[in-house]
Amino acid sequence: MIRISWALIAQHVDEWTGTDLDQGVAVLESRVREAVDTIGLKPEAVEHWHTDFLTPVVDSLRTDGAAALARGESWTKAAGPFLASASHIGTTD
């Protein structure tokens, strides 16, 4: 099992647990987009947030995170006020 956890400083904390990393990345991206879209930022600020904070973390999770998990390691990445981590939990039996 994989656990992906994330936090938007002073706004939102969430996590996903499952076996399919691609699904977890999609859930993270969807939930963070929803959280950012509903906090009352101007459209330009929302776009900036998605481009400069969310996208780099999601891209890193898909590449560096996937590689770290494949090696049995955990992964963490921060961009601005956004932090995400991924690790194996429990057994893989």
N, C-alpha and C positions, 0 to 999 in steps of 0.2 A: 504494500500500500504506500501511496505517496501522499504527503500532506503539503499543500501550498498555503502559506499564510501571507497576509499583506495588511499594511496599515497606511492610511492617508493621515498624516499628522493632524491631530485635533478634529478629525472628521469621521473616520470610518475604519473599522477593523473587521476582518473577515477571514475565512479559511475555506478550503475545499479539501476533501479527502477522497481518493479513489485510486484506480490502477492505471488509467490512461492519461498520460501527461498532456497530450493534445487537448483532451477534454478539460483538464484542469486549467490549462492556459486560456482556453476559450471562456471558461467560467470566470476566472480572474479578470480577464479583459472586459467582459460584459458587465460584471458587477462594479468594477471600478469606473467604467464609462458612465454607468447609471448613477453612481454616487456623485461623481464630478458634475454630471449634467444637472443634478438636482440641488446643488448647494448655492445657487444664485449668482454664479459668475457671469460676467458679460461673455457673449459668444467668442470674442477674440481671446479672452482668458481661458475659456474652455478648450479652444483649439490649441493654444500654447501648452496647456496642461497635457493634453493628449499627445502632442508631438514631442515635447521636451522631457516629459516624465514617464508617461505610460508606455509609449512605444519603445524607448530604449530598454526598459525593464522586461517587457514582454519578449522583445527580440533576444535579449540575453538569456531569458528562461528557455526559449526554444532551442538555443544553441549551447551556450555554456552550462546552463542548468541541466539540460538533457544529458550532456557529456558527464557532468559531475554525478548525477544520479546513476548513470550507467556504470560508473566506477564505484558506486556505493557511498559516495560523499554527499554532503549537503551543499546547497547553493544559496547565496544571499546577494541581493543587488538593491541599491538605493539610487534614486534620482530625485533631487529636490526633496519635497515633502512626502515622497512615496517610497516605501520599503517593502520588499517581497522576499520570501525565503521558501525553499523547497527541500524536503528530506524524506527519506524512507521511514515509515513507522511500522511497528509490529513485525510480523514475519512475512516472507514472500512465498511460503509453502502453498 
